[in-house]
């Protein structure tokens, strides 16, 4: 068995047990079966303020001036070997909750001249729209993060379209098995 990894799952849908949450849980199941340690954060249950671009973090070794739920996420982020970004598609992009967290990661690299530690990443999304090209903008943003901001190795992307608005519309979808297999493959 491979060395156990610390995995941070950022669940940014406000719907607990919704389609995005179930997709993330399938990934988590596979990861746990392979002996990995998983930390899952529900962004909608946290108090996370947007970045103020005050630059406090630049002169204070990456410490953010805001004392909110990001402090707990920063700790888990710094310990994580793998970052999972899980978001529903909202108006052609990632959720505002995920964007807020990503913006706040500015503090982590600010005092190191924006050199972030290497990690692995997985991108999970769901939506009601039936056209898979609806994910193009969100995928482009994710790829930009990997090539221009974070030195993360992309370990997989699963974008599931055509789901009804009901919480259980992903049940039985092949993407759940695919997510579990990615979790097992780490």
C-alpha positions in Angstrom: 0.0 0.0 0.0 1.2 3.5 -0.8 2.0 6.0 1.9 -1.0 7.5 3.5 -1.9 11.0 2.2 -3.7 13.9 3.9 -6.6 15.0 1.7 -8.5 18.3 2.0 -11.9 18.2 0.4 -13.4 21.7 0.0 -17.1 21.1 -0.4 -18.5 24.4 -1.6 -22.1 23.5 -2.4 -24.6 24.7 0.2 -26.6 21.5 -0.3 -25.5 18.9 2.1 -26.2 15.4 0.6 -26.7 17.1 -2.8 -25.2 15.9 -6.0 -21.8 17.6 -5.6 -21.6 16.3 -2.0 -22.4 12.7 -3.1 -19.7 12.9 -5.8 -17.2 14.1 -3.2 -18.3 11.3 -0.8 -17.7 8.7 -3.5 -14.1 10.1 -3.9 -13.7 10.1 -0.1 -14.9 6.5 0.1 -12.2 5.4 -2.3 -9.5 7.4 -0.6 -10.3 6.0 2.8 -10.4 2.5 1.5 -6.8 3.1 0.3 -5.8 4.3 3.8 -5.7 8.0 3.3 -6.8 10.6 5.8 -9.6 13.0 4.7 -10.6 16.3 6.0 -13.9 17.6 4.5 -15.0 21.2 5.0 -18.4 22.5 4.2 -17.8 26.1 3.1 -21.5 27.0 3.5 -21.3 26.1 7.2 -18.2 28.3 7.8 -17.8 32.0 8.2 -15.4 32.9 5.4 -14.9 36.5 4.4 -13.6 37.6 1.0 -9.9 38.7 0.7 -9.5 42.4 1.3 -6.2 42.7 -0.5 -4.9 44.5 2.5 -1.4 42.9 2.1 -1.2 42.2 5.9 -0.2 38.6 5.0 2.8 39.7 2.9 4.5 41.3 5.9 3.3 38.8 8.6 4.6 35.5 7.3 1.3 34.5 5.6 -1.0 35.3 8.5 -4.3 36.7 7.4 -5.6 39.7 9.3 -9.1 38.2 9.3 -9.8 35.7 12.0 -12.6 33.6 10.5 -13.1 30.0 9.5 -10.2 30.2 7.0 -7.8 29.8 9.9 -8.9 26.1 10.2 -8.8 25.7 6.5 -5.3 27.2 6.3 -4.1 24.6 8.8 -5.7 21.7 6.9 -4.4 23.2 3.6 -0.8 23.4 4.8 -0.9 19.8 6.0 -2.7 18.5 2.9 -1.0 16.5 0.1 -4.1 16.5 -2.0 -6.7 19.3 -2.5 -10.1 18.5 -3.8 -12.2 21.3 -5.2 -15.9 20.3 -5.2 -18.4 22.8 -6.6 -21.7 22.9 -8.3 -21.7 25.0 -11.5 -23.3 28.3 -10.7 -24.0 30.6 -13.6 -21.2 29.1 -15.8 -18.5 28.9 -13.2 -17.4 27.7 -9.8 -19.5 28.7 -6.8 -18.8 31.9 -5.0 -17.9 29.9 -1.9 -15.0 28.2 -3.7 -13.8 31.4 -5.3 -13.7 33.0 -1.9 -11.5 30.2 -0.5 -9.2 30.3 -3.5 -8.8 34.1 -3.2 -7.9 33.7 0.5 -5.1 31.2 -0.4 -3.3 34.3 -1.5 -2.1 34.6 2.2 -0.5 31.2 2.1 2.0 32.1 -0.6 2.2 35.8 -0.2 5.3 36.0 2.1 7.1 33.3 0.1 6.9 35.4 -3.1 4.0 33.2 -4.2 5.8 29.9 -4.1 3.3 27.3 -3.0 4.1 23.8 -2.0 3.5 21.0 -4.5 0.3 19.2 -4.0 -2.0 17.0 -6.0 -5.5 18.2 -6.9 -8.9 16.9 -8.1 -11.7 19.0 -9.6 -15.3 17.8 -9.1 -18.4 19.6 -10.5 -22.0 19.0 -11.1 -24.8 20.8 -12.9 -28.3 20.6 -14.3 -27.4 21.7 -17.9 -27.2 18.9 -20.4 -24.4 20.4 -22.5 -20.9 19.4 -21.3 -19.4 22.6 -22.8 -21.1 24.5 -20.0 -18.0 23.5 -17.8 -15.5 25.1 -20.2 -15.1 28.4 -18.2 -14.8 26.6 -14.9 -12.3 24.1 -16.3 -10.3 26.9 -17.8 -10.1 28.6 -14.5 -9.0 25.4 -12.8 -6.3 24.8 -15.4 -5.1 28.4 -15.0 -4.8 27.9 -11.3 -2.6 24.8 -11.9 -0.4 26.5 -14.5 -0.1 30.0 -13.1 -0.7 30.0 -9.4 -0.4 26.6 -7.7 2.2 23.9 -8.6 -0.4 21.2 -8.2 -0.5 18.0 -10.2 -4.0 17.4 -11.7 -5.0 13.9 -10.6 -8.5 14.1 -12.2 -11.5 16.1 -13.2 -15.1 14.9 -13.1 -17.8 17.2 -14.4 -21.2 15.7 -14.4 -23.9 17.5 -16.4 -27.6 16.7 -17.0 -28.5 16.3 -13.4 -32.0 17.3 -12.3 -32.3 19.7 -9.4 -33.2 16.9 -6.9 -30.5 15.8 -4.4 -30.5 12.2 -5.6 -30.3 12.7 -9.3 -26.7 11.6 -9.3 -27.5 8.3 -7.6 -26.4 5.4 -9.8 -24.4 7.7 -12.2 -21.1 6.2 -13.5 -19.3 9.3 -12.3 -19.7 8.1 -8.7 -17.6 5.0 -9.5 -15.1 7.1 -11.4 -14.7 9.4 -8.4 -14.3 6.4 -6.0 -11.6 5.0 -8.4 -9.7 8.3 -8.4 -9.8 8.2 -4.5 -8.4 4.7 -4.6 -5.7 5.6 -7.1 -3.9 8.1 -4.9 
